[in-house]
Amino acid sequence: MTTSEKAKINRLPTGVPGLDEVLGGGLPEFSFNVLAGAPGCGKTTLAHQIMFALASPERPALYFTVMGEPPLKMLRYQQQFEFFDSDKVNACIRFVNLSEETASGDLRKVLARMVAEVEAHGPGLVFVDSFRSVVLAQDAGKSFIGLQDFIQQLGLLMTSWQATTFLLGEYSSENDTNPVFTVADGLIWLRQSTQRNSVVRKMEIMKMRGQATLPGLHTFRIEGAGMHVFAPPNLGETGEGDKPQALDDRLGLGVPGLDEMLGGGLPRGYSLLVAGPTGAGKSIMASAFLVEGARVGETGVIAAFEQRPNRSRGAALAKLIASGKVGVIDARAPGLSVDEIATLLIAEIHRLKASRVVIDSLSGFELALAPTFREDFRESLSRMVLALASSGVTTLMTSELEDRYDDLRFSPYGTAFLTDAIIVQRYIEVDSRLQRVIAVAKLRASMHSSELRLFTIDDNGIEIGKTLDGYEGLLGGRPTRRQDKRTPRGGASDG
C-alpha cells in the first residue's frame, strides 16, 4: 500500500438497535475494544448481543469467563433474551473458563491458555469477561509479566489472528489509570444513574479510532429483545422536509371553519402548536387532525402522554388505531428520554409511511421524562421538532396552559418559536357563562385570520362559531361591551 492509498476498515454491524449510528457506522473489524462500567449496567448483555449477531462459521467467537459467574449460569440468564440462538452455542460460539489460571495470579498462565485456545479455534471474535478480575488476581499474586506487558501481548496476539476483541471490566470512573484504556482502539462506557425514583442507563463512546462517533451520553434500555440504544435524531437525513415547502399544498384539520381561519388549511410539513387550558378541546382537535388525514388516505402516528389514545378520544380514532392506519407510541415506560421518543416516532413514521404526527401533550411529555432529562427538555424538544420536519411529516403538538389573563403565553417552555403555526384557545366569561374562544396566533409565511372566534364542543367534535361582536378585552377573560363612539359620554350603549 502506497502512502496515497487509504487503508479500508470494514465496519461490523453490532446487532444492537441504534448502536451502529452512535458508533459512526458500526464496529471497526479487528479492533481492540473495552466495555467498561459499574456492575449491573449491561456490559455482559451488550457483549452477548454483539456476539450472537456477528458469530458465524466463518467468524467464530471465543468467550472467556474469568472469576465472574460460571458460563452455565451466565447462559441461563442470557437465554431469556430474543437475540440468544442456541444453535450457535458450541457450533460457532465457544465458552472457555479461565478461573483456574486467573486464580494463580500469574498473567503468563492466563495468556498461555488464551493463546492455546485462539490457535486451536481461530476465532474472529474474542470476549474476556471480566478483564477487571484478571487485574485483581494479578495484584493478589506473583506474576512473571506485568499488566502492561500482558495487555500489549494480548493486543498483538488478537491483531495477528485478525480477531475483533472485547474486554469487559467493572470500572466506576473513567479517570482510572489502567493501561488497557490507552492500548484499546475503542472504549465504550456504560452508566447507570438513579435520581429520585428513576433509574436511567446511558452510554458514551469515549474512544473509537479511525471514525467519527456521536458525542455525548446516549440513553439505552434493556428489554426482552436485548439492548436498544437511542441515538439523537439525525438532522442530516434527506427527506421530504428538505424540499422547499409549497404553501399552496395545505392539509385540512378536520374542524369545520378552522381551515378557513388558517387561510385554507395548514401547509404540509408545518409544525402546529395548539395551546390552551384544561378542557379547551386540544386533544379533540388532535384526534380530528388524524381522522381527517385517514379520510383523505393518509396514515398518522400519535404519542399520547395524558390519556390512552384508544380511550376518550372518539370511536373514529380508536377504529383507525385498531386497523393500523394510525400508529401509537407507547409512552408508559418509566424514565423516558426525548431521544427515545424521537427514535420511536421516526421508526413508526417510516413503518407506516405516515404524513401526520400528533404529540399530546408537551406538558405530559415533560412529566413522563426521567428527572435527569427535564433540565434539557427545551433543547431536546428543539432537536426532535427539527428531525420531524426533516422527515417531511406535518406535526400537531398540544400544550397545557393556565388561563392567566394578565399573561398571554403560548408555551410554558419558551418553545413557541420552534413551531410554524400556533392556535390558542382561551376561556372567557360572558353574561356569567363560561365560553371558549379560539384564534390563529401565528402562521409562518402565510396570511391568516386575526379574529377571536367562539367555539363549542359537542358529540360531533369542535364547532367554530362567530366572533363576539360588540365586546372588547376578550383576552382578559372578562370582556366588556364596547361603547359606541357616537353615544354621548355616560350614555347607554346599544352594543
Secondary structure, 3 states (H helix, E strand, C coil): CCCCCCCCCCEECCCCCCHHHHHCCCEECCCEEEEEECCCCCHHHHHHHHHHHHCECCECEEEEECCCCCHHHHHHHHCCCCCCCHHHECCCEEEEECHHHHHCCCHHHHHHHHHHHHHHHCCCEEEEECHHHHHHHHHHCCCCCCHHHHHHHHHHHHHHCCCEEEEEEECCCCCCCCCHHHHCCEEEEEEEEEECCEEEEEEEEEEECCCCCCCCCEEEEEECCEEEECCCCCCCCCCHHHCCCCCCCEECCCCCCHHHHCCCCEECCCEEEEEECCCCCHHHHHHHHHHHHHHCCCCEEEEECCCCCCCCCCHHHHHHHHHCCEEEECCCCCCECHHHHHHHHHHHHHHHCCCEEEEECHHHHHHHECHHHHCCHHHHHHHHHHHHHHCCCEEEEEEECCCCCCCCCCCCCCCHHHCCEEEEEEEEEECCEEEEEEEEEEECCCCCCCCCEEEEEECCEEEEEEECCCEECHHHCCCEECCCCCCCCCCCCCC
